[in-house]
Amino acid sequence: MRSNHLMMGGLAAAVMLWGGAAGAGQVAKGNNFVVNADVAACHPGAECKIDLKLEAQGEFHVNKEYPYKFKATDAAGVEYLGKDPAGKNVFSKAAGDFALNPSNEKQGTMTLKFKAAHAGNVTIAGQFKLSVCSAANCMLETADVSVPVTVR
């Protein structure tokens, strides 16, 4: 039986994605992972969705035991629709917001849901707490994510 040693990753990645109402792009990158965002079309007053797609790099895979969490920062005119007991701005594996890709151990998706009150540009930002593992150890990471969305 192999044992994994937990290591704290001192990395806080921050990359901006600038796009329209629907799009995808890289929003965070660490030594052993990338996070891409798929932004669905968003309309005022309707439920909008962003999928943060975590992909482990190299010899690493997504840690299936880790309690993944995204805590969104307040944004004017945005109501978050998270179901985590910590608040509507918190999205987590425990609340059913994070899912592993059953056919690829290197991928997992955190789904963020929100409503925007008005048409225009909003930025959905926050911290994504995640973990990726190699055969030797697991890395605990925090990625600062910022995803601009055009509400039409």
N, C-alpha and C positions, 0 to 999 in steps of 0.2 A: 504494500500500500504506500503510495507516495504522499508526501505532505507538502502543502503549499505554504510558503512564508509570505505573510502580508507585508507589503512595503507601502509607505505613504509616498505618493507621487507629488512632488512639490510644484507641479505644473498647473497653472490656471491659464487656459487658452482662451483667446478672444479674437474672433475674426468676424467681420460683418458680411451679411448677405444682402445685397441690394437688388431688388427685383420687383416685378409687377404683382398682380393679384394672384397669379399662379406661377409657380416656378420651383426650382430646386437648386441647391448649391451647398458648398462646404461652409459650415458656420463655426467649427472648432476643430483643432488638430493637436494631438499630443504625440509623444514619442511612439506610442503603441496603439493609437486609435485615431479615427476621424469621425466627425459628426456632420452629417449632411441634413439639410432641411427640405422637405417637400411641403410647399405651401398651397393649400387648396384655395379655389376662388372664394372670396369673402365678400358678403353683402351686409349693409347696415341692419342691425337687429337680428340677424340670422346666426346660427351656430357656425363658427369658423373653426378650421382645424389645421394644425401644423404637425407633421410627423418628423421627429428628430430621429434620424437613422444612425445608430452607432455601429461602426464597423471596426473590429480589432484588426491590427496590422501584423504582418510577419508571423512569428511563431505564437502569437497571442490569440486568445478566444474570449468571448464575452463570459463573464463570471455569472453562472446561472444561480448562484446562492446569494448574490449581493442585493440589498434592498434599494434599487435604483430610485432616484428622486430628482425632480426638477422644481425649483422654487422660483416663481415668476415675480418680477418687481412690478410695482404699481405702474399703470400706464393710463393717462387721461382718456376717458371715454371707453375703457375696456373693462368688461366683466369676465373674470375667469370662471370656468365651469369645472374646476377640479373637484374630486370626490374624496380626497384624503381628509382625515379628521383634523389635520393641522391647519386647514383652511382652503378656500376655493382657489387660491393661487398656488397650491401645491399639487403636483402630479406625481404619482408613485407607482411602483410595482405592486405594493400592498393594496392600492385602490383600483388596480386593474388597468393602469395607464401604460405600463411597460410590458412588452411581449418579446420573448426570444423568437428568433426565426427557427422553426423546428427542423428545417432542412439545411441550415448553415450555422454552426456553432460560433461563427465570427460576427454574427449580426443580431441586433435587437432594435426595437423601435419604441420610443416614448411618444405618446400622442398627447398633444396639448389642445384643449378646446376652450373657446372664448367667444364672446359677443362684443362687437364694436358698435357703439351707439350711432356713429355718423360716418358718412363717406369721407375718404381722405387717407392719409398715411398714418399708420401706427407702428410702433416697434414693440415686439414681444421679446422681452429680455429676461434673463435670470441665470441661476447657477444649476448646472446639471451634474449631479453626483453619480459617478459610474465606476466600474471596475472591470479590468481585463486581466487575464491570467496567462502565464506560460506554464510549462511543465514544472518549472522551478519555483515560481512565486506569483503572487497576485498584486496588482498595482491598484491603489485607491486614488481616483483622480477627481478633480473638480474643474469643469469647463464652463467658462463664462460665455454664454450664448446670446446673440442679439440678432433677431430676424425682423427686418422691416416688412410690413404687409400693406398693400394698397387695398382699401375697402371701397368697393364700387357698387 
